């Protein structure tokens, strides 16, 4: 099983926009979320995937991503994600040997911008670009479901 090792940050400035090499439109639908595990369907660049993510252990979690037929993915989004669908633009920004993924969310999370970096190992040293702000990797307020709930209750 693959392991995802990821750190998340807020952005301090928009200077990252100058370094974007590619942008992708993404639609994510949460199918299940239980005991720190989740199952998600994603549409991105004409492809669909079904992704299982295990419980977080520090910065890492197990992840399995499987290709999915577009029609099946749309069916899952339409009938099984009840209000747990988000769309965003993911901007790719290279920095050294790594690539930052800057996620800019659409409504209802409009205005939220998170910078994520996937690491080859948990202790991998990361040089933070000037545009990177506070780290929110372990902060539950910056998890998508919690952000959605906070916006609904505002």
Buried (B, 14 or more C-beta within 10 A) or exposed (E): EEEBBBBBBBBBEEEBEEBBEEEEEBBBBBBEBEEEBBBBBBBEEEEBBBBBBBEBEEBBBBBEBEEBEEEEBBEBBEEBBEEBBBBBBBBBBEBEEBBBBBBBBBEBBEEBBBBBBBBEEEEBEBEBBEBBEEBBBEEEEBBBEEBBEEBEEE
